[in-house]
């Protein structure tokens, strides 16, 4: 397992980057006609959402 340490500001920036990229992915997914490529994009979206959740959980632990 890899562990990284971020400042609160770094965590917020990373979360925002992920949020913007996920929104762009959703548009790309809806515009994609190739099934294989769409599935790859959906998988990438899922991974990015997982990272977002981990960032949220880490922030909750720090603020608790």
SVG drawing of the C-alpha trace seen along z (x, -y; Angstrom):
<svg xmlns="http://www.w3.org/2000/svg" viewBox="-24 -25 28 28">
<polyline fill="none" stroke="black" stroke-width="0.4" points="0.0,0.0 1.2,-3.5 0.6,-6.3 0.8,-10.0 0.5,-13.0 -1.2,-16.1 -1.9,-19.5 -5.6,-20.5 -5.0,-22.9 -3.4,-20.2 -6.2,-17.8 -8.8,-20.3 -7.0,-21.0 -6.7,-17.3 -10.4,-16.8 -11.3,-19.7 -9.2,-18.4 -10.8,-15.0 -14.3,-16.5 -13.6,-18.5 -12.1,-15.5 -15.0,-13.3 -17.4,-15.8 -15.4,-15.9 -15.3,-12.1 -19.1,-11.9 -19.4,-14.1 -16.9,-12.0 -18.7,-8.8 -22.0,-10.1 -20.3,-11.1 -18.5,-7.8 -19.9,-5.2 -17.3,-2.4 -18.4,-0.1 -14.8,0.9 -13.7,-2.7 -16.8,-3.6 -16.2,-0.8 -12.6,-1.9 -13.8,-5.5 -16.4,-4.2 -13.7,-2.2 -11.5,-5.3 -14.4,-7.3 -15.0,-4.6 -11.3,-4.8 -11.4,-8.6 -14.6,-8.5 -12.9,-6.0 -9.9,-8.3 -12.3,-11.2 -14.0,-9.1 -10.7,-8.3 -9.8,-11.9 -13.1,-12.7 -12.6,-10.0 -9.1,-11.2 -10.4,-14.8 -13.2,-13.5 -10.6,-11.7 -8.4,-14.8 -11.3,-17.0 -12.7,-14.6"/>
</svg>
